[in-house]
Amino acid sequence: MIFLKLILFLFLATISLGAISLAPWVPTRKKDFKRICELAKLKKGEKLYELGCGDARLLFYAEKNYKIEGVGYEIALPVYLLAKIKSLFLKTNIEIKLKSFFNNNLGKADVVYVFGVSKTLSEKIKQKFKKDLKQGTRIISYSFPIKGWTPKIISKPTNKDLSIYLYVI
């Protein structure tokens, strides 16, 4: 019984940590995957990093349809495990890490995708991007703008669509 309580605590603690550090787990809409990838101008062989990747469904889509190399960072244990299980069944080369992206270098990314709430897209994440990302790296922010930065493009085809912001370092 104590073992089950410990597992439950770990699951809840990591989900809470994820919600506090970037956003609660709310998956990106599948209908927006193509729009995201096209806005990012993904090319075969490029590295796409997804920050707070959840079950990594966008990475799996991008690998299949655009032949990218993907790296996902997730700190919520339940959705990380879901992503790892899916990657085994899909037989992908997507690398999924149970780590905070804040503690890892993002410098190899060609494209960075983030779906974080607006308060987390603050100075801390901007400093991380400025420190790690090379010139020309594209950043896609789903639904929320990065405060203080001007996007190159805002994609919002209809009033029912969520905004997708493209930034370039």
Secondary structure by P-SEA (a helix, b strand, c coil): caaaaaaaaaaaaaaaaaaaaccccccccccaaaaaaaaacccccbbbbbcccccaaaaaaaaaacbbbbbbbbccaaaaaaaaaaaaaacccbbbbcccccccccccccbbbbbcccccccaaaaaaaaacccccbbbbbcccccccccccccccccccccbbbbbcc
